[in-house]
Amino acid sequence: MKNICLTLTLLSFTALYAQDEIETAPDQYENPSPAPKGLFQIESRFTVQDNGSGSHSLVLPSTNWKYGVNKNLEVLLVTDLVFDKTPDSITKGLQPIKLGLKVKLWDGNDGLLPDAALSMHISLPKLASKGWQATYFAPNLRLLLKNKITEKIGVGFNFGGIWDGETPEAQFFYSCSPKYKLSQKLECFIESYGYLRSTTNWIDGGLMYLITNDIQAELSGGYELSATNGSHSYFGLAGLAFRI
């Protein structure tokens, strides 16, 4: 009897955690799927960026701390540890902490109707290292969409308004991210994103590898299509996501 109870318990535990593969997203695109109910999902990315004219940025790392409240709601904490070097100065430490939530609006189908969610974050200007404290609270509001085209092909879109914390004006943000499943565990993606008020546009691409259903690794790189002060920035990124 004890052996039967133990077997049933193990089968229940396995079914709970093998139900779905972890879902993360490329660099700037945000996935509409919330973290699973009752689970923490941690997504950390390490980035090296060359900003031109002798300026460099290291993000060591940027981490999304997610928790699934229920199947339609996720709460979020974002921490960014950044080392920024210019010819004239060095700024390092914790950037303003972000708090937020994601609300699932509806499930899509395999046709024209996408999965949809609303993402709402706010950056807290003084909850940061001295060199990174901002002037204003900085909201980030996005509509998140994802279409499954075939079993191997999908595409995601984000649209919204972003505030940078230094000016009271918002700027429109967009991202488009097609992906292709190369195998059961490996997929590739490309992504285009930008900010319309500052006319900044980027493109990036990379690979995402599913180590287990609960752990995923990412490698990617990106290039700034629009020039800033006469230079095109570029970056390399390595990430790891897991849920517990």
Number of C-alpha atoms within 10 A of each C-alpha: 6 7 8 9 10 11 12 12 12 12 11 12 11 11 11 10 15 13 10 11 14 19 20 24 18 24 23 18 21 21 21 29 24 25 26 24 14 13 16 18 23 21 21 21 20 19 19 17 19 18 20 16 13 10 16 19 19 19 20 17 19 20 20 19 17 23 23 20 17 15 14 18 20 24 21 21 18 21 18 21 19 20 18 16 17 14 9 7 8 13 15 17 17 22 25 25 19 21 18 18 19 25 21 18 16 13 13 15 12 13 10 10 14 21 21 23 24 18 24 17 20 21 24 20 20 16 15 19 17 14 12 17 18 21 14 16 18 23 20 19 20 22 20 26 24 24 20 20 15 11 9 13 16 17 18 24 24 25 17 19 16 19 20 17 20 13 12 12 12 17 17 17 22 19 22 19 24 20 22 17 17 12 10 9 14 16 18 20 20 20 22 22 23 21 18 12 11 11 12 15 18 19 18 21 19 20 20 23 17 18 14 13 16 17 20 22 20 23 19 20 19 20 18 20 17 16 13 14 9 9 14 16 20 19 18 17 17 18 20 19 22 19 20 12
